[in-house]
Amino acid sequence: MTDYPAPPYQTPPAKPSSNLALASLILGILGWTVIPGIGSIAAIVTGHLAKSEIKNSMGALGGDGMATAGLVLGYASIALGLCVICIVFALLGIGFLPFLQGG
C-alpha cells in the first residue's frame, strides 16, 4: 500500500470588493476629518448604492462591511453635527433671553 500525500489545501479566491463600498468608507472617514458635511452625505449615498450593488451581484461582489462602515460613519457624523447645531442654538437662546426680557 502506498501512501500518497494529501493535496495541498487551497483557499478559494477572494471576491472583489465593490468600488462604491470603498468610496463610502473613504468618504465616511473624510466626513469626520477634512470635509465634514459633504463627505458624510456622499458616504451615505455611496453606501446605499454599494449595498444595492452588492445585493444585486448575487455573491459576486464583496465589501458589505466597508459599505456598512461608511454608512455608520456618515450617519453618525450628520447626527453629531445636528446635535451640535441644536446645542449652539439653545445656548444662544439662553444667552439672549435676558435681553428679550428687558434685563
DSSP file (Angstrom, degrees, kcal/mol; ACC not computed):
  #  RESIDUE AA STRUCTURE BP1 BP2  ACC     N-H-->O    O-->H-N    N-H-->O    O-->H-N    TCO  KAPPA ALPHA  PHI   PSI    X-CA   Y-CA   Z-CA
    1    1 A M              0   0    0      0, 0.0     2,-0.4     0, 0.0     0, 0.0   0.000 360.0 360.0 360.0 129.0    0.0    0.0    0.0
    2    2 A T        -     0   0    0      2,-0.0     2,-0.7     0, 0.0     0, 0.0  -0.798 360.0-137.3-101.5 140.7    1.4    3.4   -1.0
    3    3 A D        -     0   0    0     -2,-0.4     0, 0.0     0, 0.0     0, 0.0  -0.855  16.9-161.1 -98.4 116.6    0.8    6.5    1.0
    4    4 A Y        -     0   0    0     -2,-0.7     2,-0.1     1,-0.0    -2,-0.0  -0.772  24.3-113.5 -93.4 139.8    0.1    9.5   -1.2
    5    5 A P        -     0   0    0      0, 0.0    -1,-0.0     0, 0.0     0, 0.0  -0.410  37.9 -99.7 -70.3 149.9    0.5   12.9    0.4
    6    6 A A        -     0   0    0      1,-0.1     3,-0.1    -2,-0.1     0, 0.0  -0.403  43.7-102.5 -66.3 141.8   -2.7   14.9    0.9
    7    7 A P        -     0   0    0      0, 0.0    -1,-0.1     0, 0.0     3,-0.0  -0.368  47.1 -94.6 -64.1 146.2   -3.2   17.5   -1.8
    8    8 A P        -     0   0    0      0, 0.0     2,-0.4     0, 0.0     0, 0.0  -0.334  40.1-114.5 -64.2 142.8   -2.3   21.0   -0.6
    9    9 A Y        -     0   0    0     -3,-0.1     2,-0.5     1,-0.0    -3,-0.0  -0.629  31.2-162.8 -79.6 129.5   -5.3   23.0    0.7
   10   10 A Q        -     0   0    0     -2,-0.4    -1,-0.0    -3,-0.0     0, 0.0  -0.949  13.2-134.2-115.9 132.1   -6.1   26.0   -1.4
   11   11 A T        -     0   0    0     -2,-0.5     3,-0.1     1,-0.1     0, 0.0  -0.571  33.2-103.8 -78.7 145.8   -8.2   28.8   -0.2
   12   12 A P        -     0   0    0      0, 0.0    -1,-0.1     0, 0.0     3,-0.1  -0.360  47.0 -92.0 -65.5 150.0  -10.9   30.0   -2.6
   13   13 A P        -     0   0    0      0, 0.0     2,-0.1     0, 0.0    -3,-0.0  -0.328  46.5-105.5 -63.9 145.1  -10.1   33.2   -4.3
   14   14 A A        -     0   0    0      1,-0.1     3,-0.0    -3,-0.1    48,-0.0  -0.410  33.0-111.7 -71.8 145.2  -11.3   36.3   -2.6
   15   15 A K        -     0   0    0     -2,-0.1    46,-0.1     1,-0.1     2,-0.1  -0.517  36.7-106.9 -72.6 142.0  -14.4   38.1   -4.0
   16   16 A P        -     0   0    0      0, 0.0    46,-3.1     0, 0.0     2,-0.2  -0.454  36.3-120.2 -68.3 144.5  -13.6   41.5   -5.5
   17   17 A S  B     -a   62   0A   0     44,-0.2     2,-0.2    -2,-0.1    46,-0.2  -0.544  26.8-101.8 -85.3 150.9  -14.9   44.4   -3.4
   18   18 A S     >  -     0   0    0     44,-2.0     4,-1.7    -2,-0.2     5,-0.1  -0.520  20.0-142.9 -69.2 132.8  -17.3   46.9   -4.6
   19   19 A N  H  > S+     0   0    0     -2,-0.2     4,-2.4     1,-0.2    -1,-0.1   0.848 102.9  56.4 -65.3 -33.7  -15.7   50.2   -5.6
   20   20 A L  H  > S+     0   0    0      2,-0.2     4,-2.4     1,-0.2    -1,-0.2   0.857 104.0  53.4 -66.6 -34.0  -18.7   52.1   -4.2
   21   21 A A  H  > S+     0   0    0      2,-0.2     4,-2.1     1,-0.2    -2,-0.2   0.919 110.1  46.9 -66.1 -42.6  -18.2   50.4   -0.8
   22   22 A L  H  X S+     0   0    0     -4,-1.7     4,-2.5     1,-0.2    -2,-0.2   0.913 112.2  50.7 -63.7 -41.9  -14.6   51.5   -0.7
   23   23 A A  H  X S+     0   0    0     -4,-2.4     4,-2.9     1,-0.2     5,-0.2   0.894 108.7  52.4 -62.2 -39.9  -15.7   55.0   -1.7
   24   24 A S  H  X S+     0   0    0     -4,-2.4     4,-2.3    22,-0.2    -1,-0.2   0.914 110.5  47.2 -62.8 -43.2  -18.3   55.0    1.0
   25   25 A L  H  X S+     0   0    0     -4,-2.1     4,-2.0     2,-0.2    -2,-0.2   0.931 114.2  46.5 -64.2 -45.7  -15.7   54.1    3.6
   26   26 A I  H  X S+     0   0    0     -4,-2.5     4,-2.6     1,-0.2    -2,-0.2   0.925 114.1  47.5 -63.9 -44.4  -13.2   56.7    2.4
   27   27 A L  H  X S+     0   0    0     -4,-2.9     4,-2.2     1,-0.2    16,-0.2   0.860 108.7  55.5 -66.4 -34.3  -15.9   59.4    2.3
   28   28 A G  H  X S+     0   0    0     -4,-2.3     4,-0.6    -5,-0.2    -1,-0.2   0.900 110.4  45.1 -63.0 -40.2  -17.1   58.4    5.8
   29   29 A I  H >X S+     0   0    0     -4,-2.0     3,-1.0     1,-0.2     4,-0.9   0.915 113.6  49.4 -68.4 -43.0  -13.6   58.9    7.1
   30   30 A L  H 3X>S+     0   0    0     -4,-2.6     5,-1.8     1,-0.2     4,-0.6   0.829 102.6  63.2 -64.5 -30.5  -13.2   62.2    5.2
   31   31 A G  H 3<5S+     0   0    0     -4,-2.2    -1,-0.2     8,-0.3     9,-0.2   0.750 106.9  43.7 -65.5 -23.2  -16.6   63.3    6.6
   32   32 A W  H <<5S+     0   0    0     -3,-1.0    -1,-0.2    -4,-0.6    -2,-0.2   0.634 130.0  20.3 -91.4 -16.7  -15.1   63.1   10.1
   33   33 A T  H  <5S+     0   0    0     -4,-0.9    -3,-0.2    -3,-0.4    -2,-0.1   0.797 129.1  10.7-118.4 -65.9  -11.8   64.9    9.2
   34   34 A V  T  <5S+     0   0    0     -4,-0.6    -3,-0.2     1,-0.2    -4,-0.1   0.916 129.7  23.2 -95.5 -48.4  -11.4   67.0    6.1
   35   35 A I     >< +     0   0    0     -5,-1.8     4,-1.9     1,-0.2     5,-0.4  -0.711  68.8 178.9-124.4  80.0  -14.9   67.7    4.6
   36   36 A P  H  > S+     0   0    0      0, 0.0     4,-1.2     0, 0.0    -1,-0.2   0.883  73.0  29.1 -55.1 -55.7  -17.5   67.2    7.3
   37   37 A G  H  > S+     0   0    0      2,-0.2     4,-1.9     1,-0.1     5,-0.2   0.969 126.2  38.5 -74.6 -53.1  -20.8   67.9    5.7
   38   38 A I  H  > S+     0   0    0      1,-0.2     4,-2.5     2,-0.2     5,-0.2   0.888 115.2  53.3 -68.3 -40.5  -20.3   67.0    2.1
   39   39 A G  H  X S+     0   0    0     -4,-1.9     4,-2.0     1,-0.2    -8,-0.3   0.881 109.4  49.0 -62.6 -38.5  -18.2   63.9    2.9
   40   40 A S  H  X S+     0   0    0     -4,-1.2     4,-1.9    -5,-0.4    -1,-0.2   0.914 112.3  46.6 -68.8 -43.4  -20.8   62.5    5.2
   41   41 A I  H  X S+     0   0    0     -4,-1.9     4,-2.3     1,-0.2    -2,-0.2   0.918 113.6  49.0 -64.8 -42.3  -23.7   63.0    2.8
   42   42 A A  H  X S+     0   0    0     -4,-2.5     4,-2.8     1,-0.2     5,-0.3   0.864 108.7  54.2 -65.1 -35.4  -21.6   61.4    0.0
   43   43 A A  H  X S+     0   0    0     -4,-2.0     4,-2.0   -16,-0.2    -1,-0.2   0.893 109.4  48.0 -64.2 -39.6  -20.7   58.5    2.3
   44   44 A I  H  X S+     0   0    0     -4,-1.9     4,-2.0     2,-0.2    -2,-0.2   0.929 113.9  46.1 -66.8 -45.5  -24.4   57.8    3.0
   45   45 A V  H  X S+     0   0    0     -4,-2.3     4,-2.2     1,-0.2    -2,-0.2   0.954 116.7  42.9 -64.1 -50.2  -25.3   58.0   -0.7
   46   46 A T  H  X S+     0   0    0     -4,-2.8     4,-2.6     1,-0.2   -22,-0.2   0.831 110.9  57.6 -68.0 -29.9  -22.5   55.8   -1.9
   47   47 A G  H  X S+     0   0    0     -4,-2.0     4,-2.3    -5,-0.3    -1,-0.2   0.920 108.9  44.3 -64.5 -43.5  -23.0   53.4    1.0
   48   48 A H  H  X S+     0   0    0     -4,-2.0     4,-2.0     2,-0.2    -2,-0.2   0.894 114.0  50.2 -68.2 -38.9  -26.6   52.7    0.0
   49   49 A L  H  X S+     0   0    0     -4,-2.2     4,-2.5    -5,-0.2    -2,-0.2   0.904 111.3  49.6 -63.6 -40.3  -25.6   52.4   -3.7
   50   50 A A  H  X S+     0   0    0     -4,-2.6     4,-2.9   -30,-0.2     5,-0.2   0.913 108.4  52.1 -65.6 -42.9  -22.9   49.9   -2.7
   51   51 A K  H  X S+     0   0    0     -4,-2.3     4,-2.3     1,-0.2    -1,-0.2   0.917 112.5  46.4 -58.7 -42.8  -25.3   47.8   -0.6
   52   52 A S  H  X S+     0   0    0     -4,-2.0     4,-2.5     2,-0.2    -2,-0.2   0.911 112.6  49.8 -65.8 -42.8  -27.7   47.6   -3.5
   53   53 A E  H  X S+     0   0    0     -4,-2.5     4,-1.0     2,-0.2    -2,-0.2   0.907 112.5  47.1 -63.0 -42.3  -24.8   46.8   -5.9
   54   54 A I  H  <>S+     0   0    0     -4,-2.9     5,-0.8     2,-0.2     3,-0.4   0.907 112.9  49.0 -66.8 -42.1  -23.5   44.0   -3.7
   55   55 A K  H ><5S+     0   0    0     -4,-2.3     3,-1.1    -5,-0.2    -2,-0.2   0.909 111.9  48.6 -64.0 -42.2  -27.0   42.6   -3.1
   56   56 A N  H 3<5S+     0   0    0     -4,-2.5    -1,-0.2     1,-0.2    -2,-0.2   0.655  98.3  69.0 -74.5 -14.8  -27.8   42.6   -6.9
   57   57 A S  T ><5S-     0   0    0     -4,-1.0     3,-1.0    -3,-0.4    -1,-0.2   0.583  97.7-136.5 -79.5  -7.8  -24.4   40.9   -7.7
   58   58 A M  T < 5S-     0   0    0     -3,-1.1    -3,-0.1    -4,-0.3    -2,-0.1   0.893  72.9 -38.6  53.6  47.7  -25.7   37.6   -6.1
   59   59 A G  T 3 <S+     0   0    0     -5,-0.8    -1,-0.2     2,-0.2    -4,-0.1   0.401 114.6 107.4  91.9  -2.4  -22.5   36.9   -4.2
   60   60 A A  S <  S+     0   0    0     -3,-1.0     2,-0.4    -6,-0.2    -2,-0.1   0.768  76.1  52.8 -79.5 -24.5  -20.0   38.0   -6.9
   61   61 A L        -     0   0    0     -7,-0.4   -44,-0.2   -46,-0.1    -2,-0.2  -0.875  64.9-167.1-114.6 145.0  -19.0   41.2   -5.1
   62   62 A G  B     +a   17   0A   0    -46,-3.1   -44,-2.0    -2,-0.4   -41,-0.2  -0.421  48.2  96.5-108.5-170.2  -17.8   41.7   -1.5
   63   63 A G     >  +     0   0    0    -46,-0.2     4,-2.2    -2,-0.2     5,-0.2   0.592  36.9 134.9 102.4  13.9  -17.4   44.8    0.5
   64   64 A D  H  > S+     0   0    0      1,-0.2     4,-2.3     2,-0.2     5,-0.2   0.878  75.5  52.4 -62.2 -36.7  -20.6   44.8    2.5
   65   65 A G  H  > S+     0   0    0      2,-0.2     4,-2.5     1,-0.2    -1,-0.2   0.888 108.2  49.9 -66.4 -39.4  -18.7   45.6    5.7
   66   66 A M  H  > S+     0   0    0      2,-0.2     4,-2.3     1,-0.2    -2,-0.2   0.909 111.0  49.7 -65.2 -40.8  -17.0   48.6    4.1
   67   67 A A  H  X S+     0   0    0     -4,-2.2     4,-2.2     2,-0.2    -2,-0.2   0.913 111.8  48.3 -64.0 -42.0  -20.3   49.9    2.9
   68   68 A T  H  X S+     0   0    0     -4,-2.3     4,-2.7     2,-0.2    -2,-0.2   0.913 110.8  50.7 -63.8 -42.8  -21.8   49.4    6.4
   69   69 A A  H  X S+     0   0    0     -4,-2.5     4,-2.5     1,-0.2    -2,-0.2   0.899 110.2  50.1 -63.1 -40.0  -18.9   51.2    8.0
   70   70 A G  H  X S+     0   0    0     -4,-2.3     4,-2.4     2,-0.2    -1,-0.2   0.900 111.4  48.8 -63.7 -40.8  -19.2   54.1    5.5
   71   71 A L  H  X S+     0   0    0     -4,-2.2     4,-3.0     2,-0.2     5,-0.3   0.927 112.0  48.2 -64.1 -44.7  -22.9   54.4    6.3
   72   72 A V  H  X S+     0   0    0     -4,-2.7     4,-2.5     1,-0.2     5,-0.2   0.925 113.2  47.5 -63.0 -44.4  -22.3   54.3   10.1
   73   73 A L  H  X S+     0   0    0     -4,-2.5     4,-2.1    -5,-0.2    -1,-0.2   0.914 114.7  47.1 -63.1 -42.2  -19.6   57.0    9.8
   74   74 A G  H  X S+     0   0    0     -4,-2.4     4,-2.2    -5,-0.2    -2,-0.2   0.947 115.3  43.2 -65.4 -49.5  -21.8   59.2    7.6
   75   75 A Y  H  X S+     0   0    0     -4,-3.0     4,-2.6     1,-0.2    -2,-0.2   0.891 114.2  51.2 -65.1 -38.6  -24.9   58.9    9.7
   76   76 A A  H  X S+     0   0    0     -4,-2.5     4,-2.5    -5,-0.3    -1,-0.2   0.900 110.1  49.5 -66.3 -39.2  -23.0   59.4   12.9
   77   77 A S  H  X S+     0   0    0     -4,-2.1     4,-2.3    -5,-0.2    -2,-0.2   0.918 112.7  46.7 -65.6 -42.8  -21.3   62.5   11.6
   78   78 A I  H  X S+     0   0    0     -4,-2.2     4,-2.4     2,-0.2    -2,-0.2   0.924 113.3  49.4 -64.1 -44.0  -24.6   64.0   10.5
   79   79 A A  H  X S+     0   0    0     -4,-2.6     4,-2.1     1,-0.2    -2,-0.2   0.914 112.1  47.4 -62.9 -43.3  -26.3   63.2   13.8
   80   80 A L  H  X S+     0   0    0     -4,-2.5     4,-2.4     1,-0.2    -1,-0.2   0.905 111.1  51.8 -65.7 -40.2  -23.4   64.7   15.8
   81   81 A G  H  X S+     0   0    0     -4,-2.3     4,-2.3     1,-0.2    -2,-0.2   0.909 109.7  48.9 -61.6 -42.5  -23.5   67.8   13.6
   82   82 A L  H  X S+     0   0    0     -4,-2.4     4,-2.3     2,-0.2    -1,-0.2   0.886 110.4  51.3 -65.1 -38.1  -27.2   68.2   14.2
   83   83 A C  H  X S+     0   0    0     -4,-2.1     4,-2.4     2,-0.2    -2,-0.2   0.916 110.0  49.3 -63.9 -42.6  -26.8   67.8   17.9
   84   84 A V  H  X S+     0   0    0     -4,-2.4     4,-2.6     2,-0.2    -2,-0.2   0.914 110.6  50.3 -63.3 -42.6  -24.0   70.5   18.0
   85   85 A I  H  X S+     0   0    0     -4,-2.3     4,-2.5     1,-0.2    -1,-0.2   0.917 111.0  49.2 -62.0 -43.2  -26.2   72.9   16.0
   86   86 A C  H  X S+     0   0    0     -4,-2.3     4,-2.2     1,-0.2    -2,-0.2   0.904 112.1  48.3 -63.1 -41.0  -29.1   72.3   18.4
   87   87 A I  H  X S+     0   0    0     -4,-2.4     4,-2.7     2,-0.2     5,-0.2   0.911 110.9  50.7 -66.2 -41.8  -26.9   72.9   21.4
   88   88 A V  H  X S+     0   0    0     -4,-2.6     4,-2.6     1,-0.2    -2,-0.2   0.934 112.5  46.0 -61.8 -46.1  -25.4   76.1   19.9
   89   89 A F  H  X S+     0   0    0     -4,-2.5     4,-2.3     1,-0.2    -1,-0.2   0.880 112.4  51.4 -65.7 -36.1  -28.9   77.5   19.1
   90   90 A A  H  X S+     0   0    0     -4,-2.2     4,-2.2     2,-0.2    -2,-0.2   0.921 111.9  46.2 -65.4 -42.7  -30.1   76.6   22.6
   91   91 A L  H  X S+     0   0    0     -4,-2.7     4,-2.3     2,-0.2    -2,-0.2   0.882 112.1  50.7 -68.0 -37.2  -27.1   78.3   24.2
   92   92 A L  H  X S+     0   0    0     -4,-2.6     4,-1.9    -5,-0.2    -1,-0.2   0.895 110.1  51.0 -65.5 -38.0  -27.6   81.3   22.0
   93   93 A G  H  X S+     0   0    0     -4,-2.3     4,-0.8     2,-0.2    -2,-0.2   0.895 111.1  47.1 -64.6 -40.5  -31.3   81.4   23.0
   94   94 A I  H  < S+     0   0    0     -4,-2.2     3,-0.4     1,-0.2    -1,-0.2   0.875 111.3  52.6 -68.2 -36.6  -30.4   81.3   26.7
   95   95 A G  H  < S+     0   0    0     -4,-2.3     4,-0.3     1,-0.2    -2,-0.2   0.843 113.5  42.4 -67.9 -33.0  -27.8   84.0   26.2
   96   96 A F  H  X S+     0   0    0     -4,-1.9     4,-1.9     1,-0.2    -1,-0.2   0.538  90.7  90.0 -90.3  -6.6  -30.3   86.3   24.5
   97   97 A L  H  X S+     0   0    0     -4,-0.8     4,-1.7    -3,-0.4     6,-0.2   0.897  84.7  51.4 -59.7 -43.6  -33.1   85.6   27.0
   98   98 A P  H  4>S+     0   0    0      0, 0.0     5,-3.1     0, 0.0     4,-0.3   0.885 109.8  51.0 -62.2 -35.4  -32.2   88.4   29.4
   99   99 A F  H >45S+     0   0    0     -4,-0.3     3,-0.7     4,-0.2    -2,-0.2   0.870 109.1  50.5 -68.7 -34.9  -32.1   90.9   26.6
  100  100 A L  H 3<5S+     0   0    0     -4,-1.9    -1,-0.2     1,-0.2    -3,-0.1   0.808 109.0  51.7 -71.6 -29.0  -35.6   89.8   25.4
  101  101 A Q  T 3<5S-     0   0    0     -4,-1.7    -1,-0.2    -5,-0.2    -2,-0.2   0.449 120.3-108.1 -87.3  -0.1  -37.0   90.1   29.0
  102  102 A G  T < 5       0   0    0     -3,-0.7    -3,-0.2    -4,-0.3    -2,-0.1   0.716 360.0 360.0  85.7  20.9  -35.6   93.7   29.2
  103  103 A G      <       0   0    0     -5,-3.1    -4,-0.2    -6,-0.2    -3,-0.1   0.446 360.0 360.0-103.3 360.0  -32.8   92.9   31.7
